[in-house]
């Protein structure tokens, strides 16, 4: 016995990643109020990005410091200043490195943003000032080599600052000013033609770098605000979907549990009305009572069928229906179903036929649910076929080895756009114009669920005024090979 059940996939996906835009697990995500992200939340994200990239940048800086020190020695800069300048630069770089490591190892809240922002800004300003001293201390008058080296060094640092510090405008401008202005002052002090030319170019570079840094800051703010808003929307969507799934599951569970409570009294109503209609214990006293009891019996049977469909669908949604598989003779089962439906088809003058392909086919399915599939499809076809029409039930095994069951009718048909609606529970297309009893709209949705429970597929082909063909396809593993009997 195969206990397959239909289970809905839980809500999951990559939206959870949006909830982690605040950084790694060591960083506490900011508390986001409903609506647009707060300025403090945006600032916290920007500060986090500064500290996050500070560690790898500072590792590169240590190598640059050593290389620059050797270059300054080779271009004739005053050697007594090399050691204290290099030591000071290394000490500040190490302090910034330790500050960044400490930040990344702790959790933070929005109230701490000013403190961490100030600490980063002060250490970066000091770092920039020490680099700026190189432009004042190591520019050798008349030495073009030291001039070119300082131009490339300080302009390169300001360009890197756009990437490293643009998330905080005060920090960026502090580093930019303190790293470039001492060099500009030294050029202005020298006053020769070449120095003044470089001074003009340096001022132009400063303005350009400031404009680029401001543009990058605005872009980063917009991007962070969008990330925080997406995170809020994703969280709200996840909560809403989870709540809807919980309510749907509770509804399905409730209806599945009501199976006995609803069916038992209805069966009693139908059974007792049938006893009274047949006058098992004597006459009722008035012939009209017999008519009333017949109406009660028919209404009870109709209501029982509707409730049975609803409960079956709810059980499938709740994952409470499994398969009790057995081998069946398809032609025999289909013939039995046609025989059961002949009376209903005859009342409407519909030609109901079973057209087997002439071969014996056996399936490994749940016999009760397979009969329910066939009866529901035939009932639906009869329901939507006008008097004098035709309904044909056929079955075959395709060239691919799959089993195919078809129910074709010459009924009213439907538009291609209406087919998805017909597959939705509680939708009844034929009831709009009053030509068909609206019912509950559960026939096709229930068949679809039962087919998928058997790992199969349901397909509908229809055209208005030309009829409908419903095709059920079951996989090859459901087809039982025909056994050859020994002579």
C-alpha positions as CSV (number, residue, x, y, z in Angstrom):
1,X,0.0,0.0,0.0
2,X,1.4,3.3,-1.1
3,X,0.7,6.2,1.3
4,X,1.3,9.1,-1.0
5,X,-0.3,12.3,0.1
6,X,-0.6,15.7,-1.4
7,X,1.3,18.3,0.5
8,X,1.6,22.0,-0.1
9,X,5.1,23.4,-0.3
10,X,5.9,25.8,2.6
11,X,6.6,29.4,1.8
12,X,10.2,29.7,1.2
13,X,12.6,31.3,-1.2
14,X,15.3,33.9,-1.4
15,X,13.3,36.7,0.1
16,X,14.8,35.7,3.4
17,X,18.1,37.1,2.1
18,X,16.5,40.5,1.9
19,X,15.9,40.4,5.6
20,X,19.7,40.1,6.1
21,X,20.7,43.3,4.3
22,X,22.1,44.6,7.5
23,X,25.2,42.4,7.1
24,X,26.5,39.2,8.7
25,X,25.1,37.5,11.8
26,X,27.3,39.5,14.0
27,X,25.5,42.7,13.0
28,X,22.1,43.4,14.5
29,X,19.6,44.4,11.8
30,X,18.0,47.8,12.5
31,X,14.5,48.0,13.7
32,X,12.5,49.3,10.8
33,X,9.2,51.1,11.4
34,X,6.3,50.7,9.1
35,X,6.6,53.0,6.0
36,X,9.8,54.5,4.7
37,X,13.1,53.5,6.4
38,X,14.3,56.0,9.0
39,X,17.3,58.2,8.5
40,X,19.0,56.5,11.5
41,X,18.4,53.1,10.0
42,X,19.9,54.2,6.7
43,X,22.9,55.8,8.5
44,X,23.5,52.6,10.5
45,X,23.7,50.6,7.3
46,X,26.1,53.1,5.8
47,X,28.3,53.0,8.9
48,X,28.3,49.2,8.8
49,X,29.5,49.3,5.2
50,X,32.4,51.6,6.2
51,X,33.6,49.2,8.9
52,X,33.0,46.1,6.8
53,X,35.4,47.2,4.0
54,X,37.9,48.9,6.4
55,X,39.7,45.7,7.3
56,X,40.7,44.5,3.8
57,X,41.6,48.1,2.8
58,X,43.8,48.6,5.8
59,X,45.6,45.3,5.0
60,X,46.5,46.8,1.6
61,X,47.5,50.1,3.2
62,X,50.2,48.4,5.3
63,X,51.9,47.2,2.1
64,X,51.6,50.6,0.5
65,X,53.1,52.3,3.5
66,X,56.2,50.2,3.4
67,X,56.6,50.7,-0.4
68,X,56.1,54.5,-0.2
69,X,58.7,54.8,2.6
70,X,61.3,53.1,0.4
71,X,60.4,55.4,-2.5
72,X,60.7,58.5,-0.5
73,X,64.2,57.5,0.6
74,X,65.2,57.0,-3.0
75,X,63.9,60.4,-4.2
76,X,66.1,62.3,-1.6
77,X,63.5,63.2,1.0
78,X,64.8,64.1,4.5
79,X,65.6,60.7,6.1
80,X,65.2,61.8,9.8
81,X,61.5,62.3,9.2
82,X,60.9,58.9,7.6
83,X,60.9,56.8,10.7
84,X,58.6,58.9,12.9
85,X,56.2,59.5,10.0
86,X,56.1,55.7,9.1
87,X,55.7,54.7,12.7
88,X,52.8,57.2,13.2
89,X,51.1,56.0,10.1
90,X,51.4,52.4,11.0
91,X,50.2,53.0,14.6
92,X,47.1,54.8,13.3
93,X,46.4,52.1,10.7
94,X,46.6,49.4,13.4
95,X,44.3,51.4,15.7
96,X,41.8,51.7,12.8
97,X,42.2,48.0,12.1
98,X,41.5,47.1,15.8
99,X,38.5,49.4,15.8
100,X,37.0,47.8,12.7
101,X,37.6,44.3,14.2
102,X,35.9,45.3,17.4
103,X,32.9,46.7,15.6
104,X,32.4,43.5,13.4
105,X,32.6,41.3,16.5
106,X,29.8,43.0,18.4
107,X,26.1,43.5,17.9
108,X,24.8,47.0,17.6
109,X,21.6,49.0,17.9
110,X,20.7,52.3,16.3
111,X,21.4,54.3,19.4
112,X,25.1,53.5,19.1
113,X,25.4,54.9,15.5
114,X,26.7,58.4,16.5
115,X,29.5,56.9,18.7
116,X,30.7,54.4,16.1
117,X,30.4,57.0,13.3
118,X,32.4,59.5,15.3
119,X,35.1,57.0,16.1
120,X,35.5,56.1,12.5
121,X,35.6,59.7,11.4
122,X,38.2,60.8,13.9
123,X,40.6,57.9,13.2
124,X,40.2,58.4,9.4
125,X,40.8,62.2,9.8
126,X,44.0,61.5,11.7
127,X,45.0,58.9,9.1
128,X,44.4,61.4,6.3
129,X,46.4,64.1,8.2
130,X,49.4,61.9,8.5
131,X,49.3,61.1,4.8
132,X,48.9,64.8,4.1
133,X,52.1,65.5,6.1
134,X,54.0,63.6,3.5
135,X,53.1,66.3,0.9
136,X,54.6,68.9,3.2
137,X,57.6,67.1,4.7
138,X,58.8,65.1,1.7
139,X,58.4,67.5,-1.2
140,X,62.1,68.4,-2.0
141,X,62.4,71.8,-3.7
142,X,63.6,71.3,-7.3
143,X,63.1,67.5,-7.2
144,X,60.7,66.5,-9.9
145,X,60.9,62.9,-8.8
146,X,59.4,63.7,-5.3
147,X,56.8,66.0,-6.9
148,X,55.6,63.3,-9.3
149,X,55.6,60.7,-6.5
150,X,53.5,62.9,-4.2
151,X,51.1,63.7,-7.0
152,X,50.4,60.1,-7.7
153,X,50.4,59.1,-4.1
154,X,48.0,61.8,-2.8
155,X,45.7,61.8,-5.8
156,X,45.5,58.0,-5.7
157,X,44.6,58.2,-2.0
158,X,41.8,60.7,-2.7
159,X,40.5,58.5,-5.5
160,X,40.5,55.5,-3.2
161,X,38.7,57.5,-0.5
162,X,35.7,57.9,-2.9
163,X,35.2,54.1,-2.7
164,X,36.3,53.6,0.9
165,X,34.6,56.6,2.7
166,X,31.8,57.9,0.5
167,X,29.2,56.2,2.8
168,X,29.9,59.1,5.3
169,X,30.3,62.6,3.8
170,X,32.0,64.1,6.9
171,X,34.5,61.3,7.0
172,X,35.2,61.5,3.3
173,X,35.7,65.3,3.2
174,X,37.8,65.2,6.4
175,X,40.2,62.7,4.7
176,X,40.1,64.5,1.4
177,X,41.0,67.9,2.9
178,X,43.6,66.8,5.4
179,X,45.4,64.6,2.8
180,X,45.5,67.2,0.0
181,X,45.6,70.6,1.6
182,X,49.1,70.3,3.3
183,X,50.5,69.4,-0.1
184,X,48.7,72.3,-1.7
185,X,50.0,74.7,1.0
186,X,53.5,73.5,0.4
187,X,53.2,74.1,-3.4
188,X,51.8,77.6,-2.8
189,X,54.6,78.3,-0.4
190,X,57.2,77.3,-3.0
191,X,55.6,79.6,-5.6
192,X,57.6,78.6,-8.6
193,X,55.9,78.2,-12.0
194,X,55.8,74.4,-11.9
195,X,54.5,74.3,-8.3
196,X,51.7,76.8,-9.1
197,X,50.7,74.8,-12.1
198,X,50.5,71.6,-10.0
199,X,48.7,73.6,-7.3
200,X,46.0,74.6,-9.8
201,X,45.6,71.1,-11.0
202,X,45.4,69.8,-7.4
203,X,42.6,72.2,-6.6
204,X,40.7,71.1,-9.7
205,X,41.3,67.5,-8.6
206,X,40.0,68.3,-5.2
207,X,36.7,69.8,-6.6
208,X,36.3,66.8,-8.9
209,X,36.9,64.3,-6.1
210,X,34.4,66.1,-3.9
211,X,31.7,66.1,-6.6
212,X,32.2,62.3,-7.3
213,X,32.2,61.5,-3.5
214,X,29.0,63.4,-3.0
215,X,27.4,61.7,-6.0
216,X,28.5,58.3,-4.6
217,X,27.1,59.1,-1.2
218,X,23.7,60.0,-2.6
219,X,23.6,56.8,-4.7
220,X,24.5,54.7,-1.6
221,X,21.8,56.3,0.5
222,X,19.2,55.5,-2.2
223,X,20.4,52.0,-2.6
224,X,20.4,51.3,1.2
225,X,16.9,52.9,1.5
226,X,15.6,50.6,-1.2
227,X,17.2,47.5,0.4
228,X,15.6,48.3,3.7
229,X,12.2,49.0,2.1
230,X,12.5,45.7,0.2
231,X,13.4,43.9,3.4
232,X,10.3,45.4,5.1
233,X,8.0,44.4,2.3
234,X,9.5,40.9,2.1
235,X,9.0,40.5,5.8
236,X,5.4,41.7,5.6
237,X,4.7,39.5,2.7
238,X,6.2,36.5,4.5
239,X,4.1,37.2,7.5
240,X,0.9,37.7,5.4
241,X,1.5,34.4,3.5
242,X,2.3,32.5,6.6
243,X,-0.9,33.8,8.2
244,X,-2.9,33.0,5.2
245,X,-1.4,29.5,5.0
246,X,-2.1,29.0,8.7
247,X,-5.8,30.0,8.3
248,X,-6.1,27.9,5.2
249,X,-4.6,24.9,7.0
250,X,-6.9,25.4,9.9
251,X,-9.9,25.6,7.6
252,X,-8.9,22.4,5.7
253,X,-8.2,20.7,9.0
254,X,-11.6,21.7,10.4
255,X,-13.5,20.5,7.3
256,X,-11.5,17.3,7.2
257,X,-12.4,16.6,10.9
258,X,-16.1,17.4,10.1
259,X,-16.4,14.5,7.7
260,X,-18.1,12.2,10.2
261,X,-20.2,14.9,11.9
262,X,-21.7,16.1,8.5
263,X,-22.1,12.8,6.6
264,X,-23.7,10.8,9.5
265,X,-26.8,13.0,10.0
266,X,-27.3,13.4,6.2
267,X,-27.2,9.6,5.7
268,X,-29.8,9.3,8.5
269,X,-32.0,11.9,6.8
270,X,-31.8,10.1,3.4
271,X,-32.3,6.7,4.9
272,X,-35.3,7.6,7.0
273,X,-36.9,9.6,4.2
274,X,-36.5,6.5,1.9
275,X,-38.2,4.3,4.6
276,X,-41.1,6.7,4.8
277,X,-41.4,7.1,1.1
278,X,-41.6,3.3,0.7
279,X,-44.1,3.2,3.6
280,X,-42.2,0.4,5.3
281,X,-44.2,0.7,8.5
282,X,-47.5,1.7,6.9
283,X,-49.2,4.6,5.1
284,X,-48.3,8.2,5.9
285,X,-51.9,9.4,5.9
286,X,-51.7,11.8,3.0
287,X,-50.2,11.3,-0.5
288,X,-48.6,14.8,-0.4
289,X,-46.3,13.5,2.4
290,X,-44.8,11.0,-0.1
291,X,-44.0,13.9,-2.5
292,X,-42.4,15.9,0.4
293,X,-40.3,12.9,1.5
294,X,-39.1,12.3,-2.1
295,X,-38.0,16.0,-2.2
296,X,-36.3,15.6,1.1
297,X,-34.5,12.5,-0.1
298,X,-33.3,14.2,-3.3
299,X,-32.2,17.3,-1.5
300,X,-30.4,15.2,1.1
301,X,-28.6,13.2,-1.7
302,X,-27.6,16.4,-3.5
303,X,-26.4,18.1,-0.3
304,X,-24.5,14.9,0.7
305,X,-22.7,14.9,-2.7
306,X,-21.7,18.6,-2.3
307,X,-20.5,18.0,1.2
308,X,-18.6,14.9,0.2
309,X,-16.8,16.8,-2.6
310,X,-15.9,19.7,-0.2
311,X,-14.6,17.3,2.4
312,X,-12.6,15.3,0.0
313,X,-11.0,18.4,-1.4
314,X,-10.3,19.7,2.1
315,X,-8.8,16.3,3.1
316,X,-6.4,16.5,0.2
317,X,-5.4,20.0,1.0
318,X,-4.8,19.0,4.6
319,X,-2.7,16.0,3.5
320,X,-5.1,13.5,5.0
321,X,-5.8,11.4,1.9
322,X,-3.5,8.7,0.9
323,X,-3.7,6.0,-1.8
324,X,-4.9,2.4,-1.1
325,X,-3.6,0.9,-4.3
326,X,-4.7,-2.2,-6.1
327,X,-4.7,-3.6,-9.6
328,X,-7.9,-2.9,-11.6
329,X,-9.2,-3.9,-15.0
330,X,-9.8,-0.5,-16.6
331,X,-12.4,-1.6,-19.1
332,X,-14.5,-3.2,-16.4
333,X,-14.4,-0.2,-14.1
334,X,-15.3,2.2,-16.9
335,X,-18.2,0.0,-18.0
336,X,-19.5,0.0,-14.5
337,X,-19.3,3.8,-14.3
338,X,-21.1,4.2,-17.6
339,X,-23.8,1.8,-16.4
340,X,-24.3,4.0,-13.3
341,X,-24.6,7.2,-15.4
342,X,-26.9,5.8,-18.2
343,X,-30.1,6.8,-16.4
344,X,-29.0,10.4,-15.9
345,X,-27.8,10.6,-19.6
346,X,-31.1,9.0,-20.7
347,X,-33.2,11.6,-18.9
348,X,-31.5,14.3,-21.1
349,X,-31.5,12.3,-24.3
350,X,-27.7,12.1,-24.4
351,X,-25.9,9.4,-26.2
352,X,-23.5,8.0,-23.6
353,X,-20.9,5.6,-24.9
354,X,-17.7,3.7,-23.7
355,X,-15.2,3.2,-26.5
356,X,-12.3,1.0,-25.4
357,X,-9.4,0.4,-27.7
358,X,-10.0,-3.3,-27.8
359,X,-7.0,-4.3,-25.6
360,X,-7.0,-5.3,-21.9
361,X,-5.4,-2.6,-19.7
362,X,-4.6,-3.0,-16.0
363,X,-3.6,-0.1,-13.7
364,X,-2.2,0.0,-10.2
365,X,-4.3,2.8,-8.7
366,X,-6.7,3.5,-5.8
367,X,-9.9,1.8,-7.2
368,X,-12.3,4.1,-5.3
369,X,-10.6,7.3,-6.3
370,X,-10.2,6.1,-9.9
371,X,-14.0,5.5,-10.1
372,X,-14.5,8.9,-8.6
373,X,-12.4,10.4,-11.3
374,X,-14.3,8.7,-14.1
375,X,-17.8,9.4,-12.6
376,X,-17.0,13.1,-11.9
377,X,-15.7,13.6,-15.5
378,X,-18.7,11.8,-17.1
379,X,-21.2,13.6,-14.8
380,X,-19.6,17.0,-15.7
381,X,-19.8,16.2,-19.4
382,X,-23.5,15.2,-19.1
383,X,-24.2,18.3,-17.1
384,X,-22.8,20.6,-19.8
385,X,-24.1,18.7,-22.9
386,X,-27.6,19.8,-24.2
387,X,-30.3,17.2,-25.0
388,X,-29.5,15.1,-28.1
389,X,-25.7,15.5,-27.6
390,X,-23.1,12.8,-27.2
391,X,-20.6,11.9,-24.4
392,X,-17.8,9.4,-25.1
393,X,-15.5,7.8,-22.6
394,X,-12.3,6.2,-24.0
395,X,-9.1,4.7,-22.7
396,X,-5.8,3.6,-24.2
397,X,-2.1,3.1,-23.5
398,X,-0.1,5.6,-25.6
399,X,3.1,4.8,-27.6
400,X,5.1,6.3,-24.7
401,X,3.6,3.7,-22.3
402,X,1.5,6.1,-20.4
403,X,-2.2,5.5,-19.7
404,X,-4.7,8.0,-21.3
405,X,-8.3,8.4,-20.3
406,X,-10.5,10.8,-22.3
407,X,-14.0,12.1,-21.8
408,X,-15.3,14.0,-24.9
409,X,-18.7,15.7,-25.2
410,X,-20.5,17.9,-27.7
411,X,-21.6,20.3,-25.0
412,X,-21.5,24.1,-24.7
413,X,-17.7,24.3,-24.4
414,X,-15.8,27.2,-23.0
415,X,-13.3,29.8,-24.0
416,X,-9.5,29.2,-23.5
417,X,-9.4,31.9,-20.9
418,X,-12.1,30.2,-18.9
419,X,-10.3,26.9,-18.5
420,X,-8.1,28.1,-15.6
421,X,-11.2,29.4,-13.9
422,X,-12.9,26.0,-14.4
423,X,-10.1,24.4,-12.5
424,X,-10.5,26.7,-9.5
425,X,-12.7,25.4,-6.6
426,X,-16.2,26.9,-6.3
427,X,-16.2,28.4,-9.8
428,X,-19.2,27.4,-12.0
429,X,-19.0,28.8,-15.5
430,X,-22.2,27.4,-16.8
431,X,-24.3,29.0,-14.1
432,X,-23.9,32.5,-15.3
433,X,-26.7,32.4,-17.8
434,X,-28.9,29.9,-15.9
435,X,-28.5,27.2,-18.5
436,X,-26.8,24.8,-16.1
437,X,-27.4,24.1,-12.4
438,X,-24.6,26.1,-10.8
439,X,-23.7,23.4,-8.2
440,X,-20.6,23.9,-6.1
441,X,-18.0,24.0,-8.9
442,X,-15.9,21.3,-7.3
443,X,-16.0,18.5,-9.9
444,X,-12.9,19.4,-12.0
445,X,-10.8,20.7,-9.1
446,X,-11.4,17.5,-7.2
447,X,-10.6,15.4,-10.2
448,X,-7.4,17.4,-10.8
449,X,-6.3,16.8,-7.2
450,X,-7.1,13.1,-7.4
451,X,-5.2,12.7,-10.7
452,X,-2.1,14.5,-9.3
453,X,-2.3,12.3,-6.2
454,X,-1.7,9.4,-8.7
455,X,1.2,11.4,-10.1
456,X,-0.8,12.1,-13.3
457,X,-1.8,15.2,-15.2
458,X,-5.1,16.7,-16.3
459,X,-5.6,18.6,-19.6
460,X,-8.7,20.3,-21.0
461,X,-9.3,21.2,-24.6
462,X,-12.5,23.1,-25.4
463,X,-14.1,25.5,-27.8
464,X,-17.4,27.4,-27.4
465,X,-20.2,25.6,-29.1
466,X,-18.0,22.6,-30.1
467,X,-17.7,20.7,-26.9
468,X,-14.9,19.8,-24.4
469,X,-12.4,17.0,-24.1
470,X,-10.8,16.2,-20.8
471,X,-7.7,14.1,-20.9
472,X,-6.2,12.3,-17.9
473,X,-2.7,10.9,-18.2
474,X,-1.2,8.5,-15.7
475,X,2.5,7.7,-15.7
476,X,4.0,4.5,-17.2
477,X,4.7,3.0,-13.7
478,X,0.9,2.9,-13.1
479,X,0.4,0.6,-16.1
480,X,0.6,-3.1,-15.2
481,X,2.0,-5.3,-18.0
482,X,-0.4,-7.8,-19.4
483,X,0.5,-11.3,-18.1
484,X,0.5,-14.0,-20.7
485,X,-1.5,-17.0,-19.4
486,X,0.0,-20.5,-20.0
487,X,-1.9,-22.8,-22.3
